[in-house]
Amino acid sequence: MESFETMLTGGHPNSLGKTIEVVDIILEDKSKLEELYQCYFSNDEVVRLRTSNAFKRICKEDKSWLTPYIDKFLEEISKIDQASTQWTIAQLFLELTAQMSTDQIGKAKTILKKNLINHNDWIVLNTTIKTLASWSKKDPDLKKWIKPHLDKISMDSRKSVSSTAKKAILQLYKS
């Protein structure tokens, strides 16, 4: 059988390639999840993009499979300078909140705050806003911190980004 990295290589960058096939293999044999994780360290950004897509699909099937990877997402994947990895961790952190410790959530908040301030990618901003806004409902300090950032982002020229920020403002502050 081909390696997952080989399977995730090639084709149009915006296509899934063989991502679904890789996910199906892993869902049949959980022990292969680590091989997929190692694809995050590929030199090929398309492989890393498809790896992110595969992890999101696996999370939808069974969140418990990703619980052992939370620290790795926090310590390793969060350091990969690629938009798709950053928007994926924002989505996964939200999906895995119930599986995360208080310490892990604290680290995730730090990472996502940094992304909200420093990233310009529209998907990173949108997914990060959604996760931080969700967490802000139960965290008054985060709610206070995020407000000026949402106000600024709500003026973004990209409609999707400004709209997401405005929705978060309405959700958090207009009750």
C-alpha positions as a Markdown table, in Angstrom:
| # | Residue | x | y | z |
|---|---|---|---|---|
| 1 | Met | 0.0 | 0.0 | 0.0 |
| 2 | Glu | 1.1 | 3.5 | -0.8 |
| 3 | Ser | 2.1 | 5.8 | 2.1 |
| 4 | Phe | -0.5 | 8.4 | 3.2 |
| 5 | Glu | 1.9 | 11.1 | 2.1 |
| 6 | Thr | 2.1 | 9.7 | -1.4 |
| 7 | Met | -1.7 | 9.3 | -1.5 |
| 8 | Leu | -2.2 | 12.9 | -0.5 |
| 9 | Thr | 0.3 | 14.2 | -3.0 |
| 10 | Gly | -0.6 | 15.6 | -6.5 |
| 11 | Gly | -3.6 | 16.7 | -8.3 |
| 12 | His | -5.2 | 20.2 | -8.2 |
| 13 | Pro | -4.3 | 21.9 | -4.9 |
| 14 | Asn | -8.0 | 22.7 | -4.2 |
| 15 | Ser | -9.1 | 19.1 | -4.7 |
| 16 | Leu | -9.4 | 16.4 | -2.0 |
| 17 | Gly | -7.2 | 14.0 | -4.0 |
| 18 | Lys | -7.3 | 10.7 | -2.2 |
| 19 | Thr | -8.2 | 12.3 | 1.2 |
| 20 | Ile | -11.4 | 10.3 | 1.5 |
| 21 | Glu | -9.6 | 7.1 | 0.7 |
| 22 | Val | -7.1 | 7.8 | 3.4 |
| 23 | Val | -9.8 | 8.6 | 5.9 |
| 24 | Asp | -11.6 | 5.4 | 5.1 |
| 25 | Ile | -8.4 | 3.4 | 5.6 |
| 26 | Ile | -7.9 | 5.0 | 9.0 |
| 27 | Leu | -11.5 | 4.5 | 10.1 |
| 28 | Glu | -10.9 | 0.8 | 9.4 |
| 29 | Asp | -7.6 | 0.7 | 11.4 |
| 30 | Lys | -7.1 | 3.4 | 14.0 |
| 31 | Ser | -3.4 | 2.5 | 14.4 |
| 32 | Lys | -2.8 | 4.2 | 11.1 |
| 33 | Leu | -3.8 | 7.6 | 12.5 |
| 34 | Glu | -0.2 | 8.4 | 13.5 |
| 35 | Glu | 0.9 | 8.0 | 9.9 |
| 36 | Leu | -1.6 | 10.6 | 8.9 |
| 37 | Tyr | -0.4 | 12.9 | 11.7 |
| 38 | Gln | 3.1 | 12.6 | 10.4 |
| 39 | Cys | 1.9 | 14.0 | 7.1 |
| 40 | Tyr | 1.7 | 17.4 | 8.8 |
| 41 | Phe | 5.5 | 17.5 | 8.6 |
| 42 | Ser | 5.6 | 17.0 | 4.8 |
| 43 | Asn | 7.4 | 19.6 | 2.8 |
| 44 | Asp | 4.3 | 19.7 | 0.5 |
| 45 | Glu | 1.7 | 22.2 | 1.6 |
| 46 | Val | -1.0 | 20.4 | -0.4 |
| 47 | Val | -0.3 | 17.2 | 1.7 |
| 48 | Arg | -0.6 | 19.3 | 4.9 |
| 49 | Leu | -3.9 | 20.8 | 3.6 |
| 50 | Arg | -5.3 | 17.4 | 2.9 |
| 51 | Thr | -4.0 | 16.1 | 6.2 |
| 52 | Ser | -6.0 | 18.8 | 7.9 |
| 53 | Asn | -9.1 | 17.9 | 5.9 |
| 54 | Ala | -8.7 | 14.3 | 6.9 |
| 55 | Phe | -8.4 | 15.1 | 10.6 |
| 56 | Lys | -11.6 | 17.1 | 10.5 |
| 57 | Arg | -13.4 | 14.2 | 8.8 |
| 58 | Ile | -12.1 | 11.8 | 11.4 |
| 59 | Cys | -13.1 | 14.1 | 14.2 |
| 60 | Lys | -16.7 | 14.1 | 12.9 |
| 61 | Glu | -16.7 | 10.3 | 13.0 |
| 62 | Asp | -15.2 | 9.9 | 16.5 |
| 63 | Lys | -13.8 | 12.8 | 18.5 |
| 64 | Ser | -12.2 | 10.4 | 21.0 |
| 65 | Trp | -9.7 | 9.4 | 18.4 |
| 66 | Leu | -8.3 | 12.9 | 18.3 |
| 67 | Thr | -8.1 | 13.4 | 22.1 |
| 68 | Pro | -4.5 | 12.0 | 22.3 |
| 69 | Tyr | -3.5 | 14.5 | 19.6 |
| 70 | Ile | -4.7 | 17.6 | 21.4 |
| 71 | Asp | -1.3 | 18.3 | 22.9 |
| 72 | Lys | 0.4 | 17.7 | 19.6 |
| 73 | Phe | -2.0 | 20.2 | 17.9 |
| 74 | Leu | -1.2 | 22.7 | 20.6 |
| 75 | Glu | 2.6 | 22.2 | 20.7 |
| 76 | Glu | 3.4 | 21.2 | 17.1 |
| 77 | Ile | 0.7 | 21.9 | 14.5 |
| 78 | Ser | 0.0 | 25.4 | 15.9 |
| 79 | Lys | 3.5 | 26.3 | 14.9 |
| 80 | Ile | 3.1 | 25.4 | 11.2 |
| 81 | Asp | 3.0 | 28.6 | 9.2 |
| 82 | Gln | 0.2 | 27.6 | 6.8 |
| 83 | Ala | -3.3 | 29.0 | 6.8 |
| 84 | Ser | -5.0 | 25.6 | 6.4 |
| 85 | Thr | -3.4 | 24.3 | 9.6 |
| 86 | Gln | -4.4 | 27.4 | 11.5 |
| 87 | Trp | -8.0 | 27.3 | 10.5 |
| 88 | Thr | -8.1 | 23.5 | 11.1 |
| 89 | Ile | -6.9 | 23.8 | 14.7 |
| 90 | Ala | -9.4 | 26.6 | 15.4 |
| 91 | Gln | -12.2 | 24.2 | 14.1 |
| 92 | Leu | -10.8 | 21.2 | 16.0 |
| 93 | Phe | -10.3 | 23.0 | 19.2 |
| 94 | Leu | -14.0 | 24.0 | 19.1 |
| 95 | Glu | -15.1 | 20.5 | 18.3 |
| 96 | Leu | -12.8 | 19.0 | 21.0 |
| 97 | Thr | -13.6 | 21.5 | 23.8 |
| 98 | Ala | -15.3 | 18.9 | 25.9 |
| 99 | Gln | -12.3 | 16.6 | 25.6 |
| 100 | Met | -9.8 | 19.4 | 26.5 |
| 101 | Ser | -8.4 | 20.1 | 30.0 |
| 102 | Thr | -8.5 | 23.6 | 31.4 |
| 103 | Asp | -4.8 | 23.9 | 30.7 |
| 104 | Gln | -5.2 | 22.8 | 27.1 |
| 105 | Ile | -8.0 | 25.3 | 26.5 |
| 106 | Gly | -5.8 | 28.0 | 28.0 |
| 107 | Lys | -3.0 | 27.2 | 25.6 |
| 108 | Ala | -5.5 | 27.1 | 22.7 |
| 109 | Lys | -6.9 | 30.5 | 23.6 |
| 110 | Thr | -3.3 | 31.9 | 23.5 |
| 111 | Ile | -2.7 | 30.4 | 20.1 |
| 112 | Leu | -6.0 | 31.6 | 18.7 |
| 113 | Lys | -5.7 | 35.1 | 20.1 |
| 114 | Lys | -2.3 | 35.4 | 18.4 |
| 115 | Asn | -3.9 | 34.2 | 15.1 |
| 116 | Leu | -6.7 | 36.7 | 15.5 |
| 117 | Ile | -4.2 | 39.5 | 15.8 |
| 118 | Asn | -1.6 | 38.4 | 13.3 |
| 119 | His | -3.3 | 36.4 | 10.6 |
| 120 | Asn | -4.8 | 37.9 | 7.5 |
| 121 | Asp | -6.3 | 34.8 | 5.9 |
| 122 | Trp | -10.0 | 35.1 | 5.8 |
| 123 | Ile | -10.7 | 31.5 | 6.7 |
| 124 | Val | -8.3 | 31.6 | 9.7 |
| 125 | Leu | -10.0 | 34.8 | 10.9 |
| 126 | Asn | -13.5 | 33.4 | 10.5 |
| 127 | Thr | -12.8 | 30.1 | 12.2 |
| 128 | Thr | -10.8 | 31.7 | 15.0 |
| 129 | Ile | -13.6 | 34.2 | 15.6 |
| 130 | Lys | -16.2 | 31.4 | 15.8 |
| 131 | Thr | -14.1 | 29.4 | 18.3 |
| 132 | Leu | -13.1 | 32.4 | 20.5 |
| 133 | Ala | -16.7 | 33.8 | 20.5 |
| 134 | Ser | -18.1 | 30.4 | 21.5 |
| 135 | Trp | -15.6 | 30.2 | 24.4 |
| 136 | Ser | -16.2 | 33.8 | 25.4 |
| 137 | Lys | -19.8 | 32.9 | 26.4 |
| 138 | Lys | -18.3 | 31.2 | 29.5 |
| 139 | Asp | -15.1 | 33.3 | 29.9 |
| 140 | Pro | -15.7 | 36.9 | 30.9 |
| 141 | Asp | -12.0 | 37.8 | 30.5 |
| 142 | Leu | -11.9 | 36.4 | 27.0 |
| 143 | Lys | -15.2 | 38.2 | 26.2 |
| 144 | Lys | -13.6 | 41.5 | 27.4 |
| 145 | Trp | -10.4 | 40.8 | 25.4 |
| 146 | Ile | -12.1 | 39.9 | 22.1 |
| 147 | Lys | -14.5 | 42.9 | 21.9 |
| 148 | Pro | -12.0 | 45.5 | 20.5 |
| 149 | His | -10.7 | 42.9 | 18.1 |
| 150 | Leu | -14.1 | 42.1 | 16.8 |
| 151 | Asp | -14.9 | 45.8 | 16.5 |
| 152 | Lys | -11.8 | 46.3 | 14.3 |
| 153 | Ile | -12.4 | 43.1 | 12.3 |
| 154 | Ser | -16.1 | 44.1 | 11.7 |
| 155 | Met | -14.7 | 46.9 | 9.6 |
| 156 | Asp | -12.7 | 44.5 | 7.3 |
| 157 | Ser | -13.2 | 45.1 | 3.6 |
| 158 | Arg | -13.9 | 41.4 | 3.1 |
| 159 | Lys | -17.6 | 40.8 | 3.6 |
| 160 | Ser | -17.2 | 37.3 | 5.0 |
| 161 | Val | -14.7 | 38.4 | 7.7 |
| 162 | Ser | -16.6 | 41.5 | 8.7 |
| 163 | Ser | -19.9 | 39.6 | 8.7 |
| 164 | Thr | -18.5 | 36.9 | 11.0 |
| 165 | Ala | -17.2 | 39.5 | 13.4 |
| 166 | Lys | -20.5 | 41.4 | 13.4 |
| 167 | Lys | -22.4 | 38.2 | 14.1 |
| 168 | Ala | -20.1 | 37.4 | 17.0 |
| 169 | Ile | -20.6 | 40.9 | 18.4 |
| 170 | Leu | -24.4 | 40.5 | 18.2 |
| 171 | Gln | -24.2 | 37.1 | 19.8 |
| 172 | Leu | -21.9 | 38.2 | 22.7 |
| 173 | Tyr | -22.9 | 41.8 | 23.5 |
| 174 | Lys | -26.5 | 42.5 | 22.3 |
| 175 | Ser | -28.6 | 40.5 | 24.7 |
